[in-house]
Amino acid sequence: MHRWVPSWRFVVGSFLFLVALGIGIVATAYVTTDIPEADEFTEAQVTTVYYADGETEMGRFSEVNRVIVDADVIPKHVEDAVVAAEDRTFYDNAGISPTGIARAFWVNVRGGDQQGGSTITQQYAERYYLGTTKDYVGKFQEALLAVKLAQSQDKDTILANYLNTIYFGRGAYGIETAAQAYFGVPASELTVAQAALIAGVIPAPSAWDPRVSPEKAEQRWNYVLDGMVATGALTQAERDALEYPETIEVRKSDALGGPTGYLLEEARAEVLEKAPVTEEEIATRGLKIVTTIDPKMQKAVERTIAEEMPEDAPDNLTTAVVSVEPGTGAIRAMYGGKDYVAVQLNAATQDTAQAGSTFKPFTLVAALEDGITLDDTYDGRTGRSFEGFEKPVNNFGNYSPGWVSLLKATEQSVNTVYVDVNEEVTPEATRDVAVRAGIPEDSGDFEPVLSNVLGVAQVHTVDMAEAYATFAAQGEHAEPYIVQTVTDLDGGVVYEGGDVVSRVFEEDVMAEATYALTQVVENGSGEPAQALERPVAGKTGTSNANRSAWFVGYTPQLSTAVMLAQKGEGGEQEPITPFGGYEQITGGSVPVELWTSYMSAALEGAEVLEFPDRPEPERPEPTATPSPEESEEPSEEPTDEETTEEPANPTVPSGLVGSSEEAARAALIDAGLEPVVRTEPGDQPVGTVIRVEPGEGTEVPQGSSIVLIVSAGPPEPTEPEEPEQPEEPSTEPSEPTAEPSDEPEAAPGRPEPSRSPREDA
């Protein structure tokens, strides 16, 4: 049996046949390829952004900014720079570069970074006639059209049309608007150095813009100039004499004006970061971006800031508000500033401020995880010294309640108790809880030091809304997001956001923490939030020297953070100038009032939801050891009948004035009363009771709080300026501020009626 072996004539013939067939196919395709009308790209379709309902339009991106200029207006050195950057064989090739195509094909097949291999004529064919093509069939059609264009149009026409068509970044299409966008001059006035910079960014204008990547932009600038020397457009001496040009600031369209501009830019940034979409595609491909922003809530927050912020608020006051939906992370409302065009810094997501006492709940959660209960008691006296603090730690207004439960310390924001608790659970635990809740690990001044409980960390408003949303979601953390979906013109889904959810805390711990934070609203500095008339948990916060003021609160369905801060001319944080009738701006003043007004409108008509029940039986009243008369039945909620049936209400014991604090406390506890200690300067020895409120012998209900005014000793005449010292906050984690970071009452010095200063605002 003989095996057939093809002869050399057969092999050569077959090869020649295949070559001829290929040539025939290409020739047929070439003959049948007509130069089409200009692609609709020249009338690029605009991307539209919508609110969460998918119907209410929020704004649009890039009405195409293009000015067509004649070829004779474009300087020769601009053309030379583009040729050096994109296609150094432009004047010699037939519209395509076989070596470039082969090289790009080989790299792509091997799995390297995708290569284009396109000449200027091919790019012109793609952008001006075909639209963006990415598959091999499209590239083949593009190459055929490029060859035909090279034969039917002269090089100057091709280059001029190319320069009038391509995208240069900064919303600029064509060389004329690019010259204005980068240097504020018409294309006819571009220098050689400027032309080289613009030409260099063509392959990736968003990524290589000097304002985005200065090193890459300068690298490309040098590449273009070297190419101009190689092509003979410049001498080496001329090239060496050139200096790198300075670009102007990026100009923002008036379409981004007002508070809405911050939403649009936040959505754009998230799409570019997370979706497989380029800036050019956002500007030209007619995408539909649906955000998570609720139109009703957004309208409510903008109206609240515009109408209810007191008229005398300082001009350099920064206001930020963010609402995050617990369990999903959807950002439902955001206020980043009055006007994005005027100030291109989003106060809600880019600006930071010290968190103040809004950080205490992280220590609270760490304590609950460590087995500490809300009924455990701590020394709440003001002026206590702690290792690592240069000065004694004071409570707001020198509030000094003596021994109090952790619940009471949360309600009244007692600094000394919380530093004590932080020392017990460790600052590392507080930091860990904050990170799990949503505070970024790289936040400024966010170190595992004892002072972190007082909120020395610099945080974004969105971070705090996110963290408290974790509490509201019973321990489930959801990454915040603003883009819901991105779809193309055909309705195809390009990107979907959200669904980054994980459990980080146990539900029982969250229920206890939430209960404690409801007491801030019921009996503490968050009391104005009661006007919401639905369950609310939250925490006020005031940083050192009143440089920032916060209220972060939540209902079961919405977490909202409100932040006020003030900056000097150099951008440095400074104490907030008092306004609105307040002697000082604290978290319990304007922030909680703005929060309440906004949330009332945002949740109008929404179902009233309850927080989860506490895991333990109801907390007994924090009374001391009961007297014998009532030891059998210490009622937690005495009724009117019980009051009338108990004729022997205790009286404030006599002999308290002049006694020591310890003896007076013991006497009050024996009488079934709760001692509350406050200090003030006096001539009596330190720790001696100066007076009692109400006075000795007064009949009071069982369990009443009796205030002991205790001598702190004579005032120090040598340090009259000591109250001003807190205005110099420590920036070193190892030397934290020990000054009060919050308030037990809404705001001292508020005139009556309490809401009158902004009624006409």
Secondary structure, DSSP 4 states (H G I P E B T S, - for coil): -PPP---HHHHHHHHHHHHHHHHHHHHHHHHH----PPPGGGGPBPEEEE-TTSSSEEEEE---EE----GGGS-HHHHHHHHHHH-TTTTTSSS--HHHHHHHHHHHHTT-S------HHHHHHIIIII----SHHHHHHHHHHHHHHHHHS-HHHHHHHHHHHSEEETTEESHHHHHHHHHSS-GGG--HHHHHHHHHTTTSHHHH-TTT-HHHHHHHHHHHHHHHHHTTSS-HHHHHT--PPPPPPPPPPGGG-STHHHHHHHHHHHHHHHSS--HHHHHHB--EEEES--HHHHHHHHHHHHHHS-TT--TTEEEEEEEE-TTT-BEEEEE--S-TTT--S-TTTT--EE-GGGGHHHHHHHHHHTT--TT-EEE--TTB--TT-SS-B--GGG----EEEHHHHHHTT-HHHHHHHHHHH-HHHHHHHHHHHT--TT-BT--SSGGGGG--SEE-HHHHHHHHHHHHTTTEEE--BSEEEEE-TT--EEEE----EEE-S-HHHHHHHHHHHHHHHHHSTTGGGGGG-S--EEEEEE-GGGSEEEEEEEETTEEEEEEEEEB-TTS-B-PPPP-TT-SS--TTTHHHHHHHHHHHHHTTTS---PPPPPSSSPPPP---SPPGGGSS---SS--HHHHHH-----BPPSS-TTSBHHHHHHHHHHTT-EEEEEEE--SSPTTBEEEEESPTT-B--TT-EEEEEEE--S--TT-TTGGGGGGS---STTS---S----SSS-TTPPSSTTGGGTT-
